[in-house]
């Protein structure tokens, strides 16, 4: 048992100016010292191509968003922490069709003035197909269909690992190389997620930009958002404050990567929440090792 003492800091997420500083510095450095474009997002893998990324991450929060988007402390001086080990992979079935998926091991803890609650185990599995519709000088357009599969973890416990429901979504993705202006790319996604059971459906959106910074480094920035169709209507009292039947959340995901040879990559990430409703307001730190074949 720990004594429940909170760590220092005000728990506030970084303001959007961090995103602009990151993007501007990365763009200026890349324009000066790099000559290679980077791609991700809407692009599919070449036939037989494989991309795999193993990431360890920690998410922590002492605050949550209310039904109107206001920030406040988690009740009873609560502090939520989550350790994840996630493996994500893409494989090119053809030059136009890529299969992708992810699996996660989770360890979560909620500590407050009353008690400490912990859970661990296998989280949800994501499985998806991405199909390239067109590619040319104007960029690349793709569609993606995904299913989220619960893995049998218990949901009738004080701190569940997920909502135990199947979820399905369809996405439209667009990406464009910024070469020769910059050795990088930009992309946007818009999608709709159908959620079974009590959880409400969601609109999902993403905007990203990435660029090389010299020969061995690259940076990537993403605004990753969820808009619940009935966010703010009610706060369901699930024991896990990150799992709600309806919520909004916008997260800024910043990544610094380094090339370890021609096929290996090491990435460090920081992702603070920027805005939301009826979910936690925290930050995630991550370290990942990726490879291509």
N, C-alpha and C positions, 0 to 999 in steps of 0.2 A: 504494500500500500504506500502510495505517496501522500504527502501532506497537503496536496491541492494548491500549492502556491503557484501563482501565475508568473510567467516570464515577463521581463520588462518590455517597454514599447507600448505605443498607443493602439496597435492593432489596425490602424487605418491603411487602406490600400493606396498605392501610389496614384497620383493624378495623371491625366492623359498626357501632360507635357513630357513624361518619360518616354512615351511612344515616339513623339516627334524628335526628341534628341537622339534616340536610338536610330531611327530611320535616316535622319539627316547625316549623322556621323558615318553610318554605314555606307550611304550613297556616295558621300564625298571621298571617303577612303577608297572605295571600290573603283570609282571613276579615275582615281590617280594611279592605282598600283595593280589593277587586275585586268586580265584580258579574257576571262572565261565566263560564259553564261551559266546560270544555275536554273534548275527546273524542279517543280513539284506540283502538288495539287491536282489539277484536272488531267495531267498527262498520265497515260497508261504505261505499264511496263512493256518492253519488247518481248516477243515470244520467247519463252524459256527464261526470261529475266527474273531475278529474285531480289527483293529488298527485305531486310529483317532489322528490327530495332528493339533492343531490350533496354527498358528504362526502369530505374528505381526513383521513387518520388516520395516527398512528404508534403502533406497539406495540413495547415493549421489555421484555426480561427478561434477567436474569443467573442466575435460579434456576429450578428445576423441582420438581414433586411426584413423590415416589416411589410405589411400589406400595401403601404403607400411608397415603398422604396426607401424609407428612413432607416438609419443604422442605429442599432442598440446592442447592448451586451446580451449574450446568451443567458437565459434565466439562471439564477442561483450561482452567479459567477462561473458559468460553464466555460470549459475549454475543450474544443474538439480537435483531435489529431488523427491522421490517416496515413499509413505507410502502404505503398503500392509497389508491386513488381509486375510490370506489364510487358508482354511480348506482342509486337505488331508486325505483320508480314504482308507482303504483296507478291503475287506471282503472275507472270504474263502467260495466259492460256493462248493468246494470239497477240498480234501487234495492236489490236483494237480492244481486246477483252482481258481484264485483269481481275483475278480473285484476290480478296484481301480479308483479313480478320485479325482479331486481338483477343487475348485472354489475360486475366489479371488475378494475382494473389493479393489479398487485402488483410490488413490488420488495423482495426479502428478502435478508438477510445474516446469516451465522453466522461469528463471529470467535472464535478460541481460540488457545491457545499454539502450535498446529501450523500453522494456515493460516486464510485468509479465503476464504469461499465465498459467491458471490452468484448470484441468479437474478432474472429479471424477465419479465413478460409478462401475458397475460390469464388470470385465474383462473376459477374455476367460475362458472356462471350458474345462478341460481335462478329458477324460474317456478312460479307458483301460482295457484289459484282459491280465493276465499273466498265462502262462501254464508251469508247471514243466515237462521237458522232461525226466530227470533222476537225481537220487541222490544216492551217495555212498561214499566210503572212499576217492575218488578223488575229491569230491565236488558235487555241484548241478548246473545243466544247465537248463535254462528256455528261453522261447520266450515271447515277449510282443508286442501287437498291440495297438496303441493309436490313438485317434482322438482328435484334438483341435477344439473346437466349439466356434465361435464368438457369443456373446450374444446380439447383436443388438445395441451396442454403435455406436455413430456417428464417421465416419472416415474422413469426409470432414470438420474438425474443426482444429484450429491451433495446438492443442495438443491432438491427438487421444490416446485412451487407448490400441489400438491394430491395426493390419492391416485389420481386418474384413474378413479374409479369413479362410476357412477350411484348416487344415493341418493334415496329416496322417503319422505315422511312425511305423516302425517295428524294434524291438531290439532283439539281442541275449545277454543273461546275463549269467555270470558264477560267482559262489561264492564258497568259501572254508573256513571251520573252521580252525583256527590256533591252536586249542586245540590238544595236551596238551602243545605245545611249548609256546603258549600265550592264554589267555582267550579272544579270539577275532576272527575276520574273515577278509577276503580280498575279493575283487570282481572287475570285469571289465564288461563293457557294450560297445557294438558297435551297431549303428543303422543308419538308413537312413530315412530322413523326406521328404515326398512329399508335396510341398506347392502349393496351387492353386493360380491363378491370376499371378500378376507380380513378387512376391517374388520367389527367386531361391531356388532349393532344397538344403538340408543340410546333411552332415555327422555328426552324434552325437556320442560322446565317453565319457566314464567315468571310472575312477579308484578310488577305495576307500579302506580304511582300518579302522577298528574300534576295540577297546579293552576296557575291564573293567579296572578301576583303583581303586582297593579296592572294598568294598562291595556295596557302594552306588553311585560311580561315574563311568563315562565312557567317552571316547573321540572318535571322528570320524573325519577322514580327507578325502576329495574328491577332485579330479581334474576333473572338469566338463567342457567339451569342445564342441564347435560348429565349423564346418568347412563348410563355404558356397561354393557351387560348382563354383561360379563365384565371390568370394570375391575380392574386390579391383578393379573390372572392372569399377565401377561407384559409385558415392555417390548420392543416391536419396535424394531429399530435403524434406522428410517428416518432419513435424513440431516437432515430437517426436524424439530426437536424439538416443533413444534406439531401435527404430523400423526401420530397414533397409531392403531393398529387398535382399541384399546380404552382409554378414558380417562373420568374424571369431571372436571367443571369447573363452578364456580359463580362468576359475575362480577357485581359491583355496577356498574350503569351509571347515572351521574348526568349530567343534562343541564340547562343553563341556556339558555333561548331568548329571543329578542327579536323583536317584530313590526316589520317594515319596511313599513308600510302594511297594506292589507287582504289582500294575497295573497302576501307575501314574508316569510320568517322566517330568522333567523340563529341558529345553535345552536353552543354549545361543550360538549364532553363530556369526562368523565373516567371510566374504567372499570377499576378494579383487580380482579384475581382474588382471591377470598376463600378458596377451598378447591379441592382437586382430587386427582387421581391420574394418574400417568404422562403429564403434559403440563407445559408451562412455567407458571411463576408470575410473571406480569408485569402491566403496566398499559398501557392505551391512552388516548391523547389525540386528540381529533377536533375539527374545525371543519366545519360544514355550512351550505349554503344551500338552503332549501326553498321551494316555491311551490305554490299551489293555483289551479285554474282551474275 
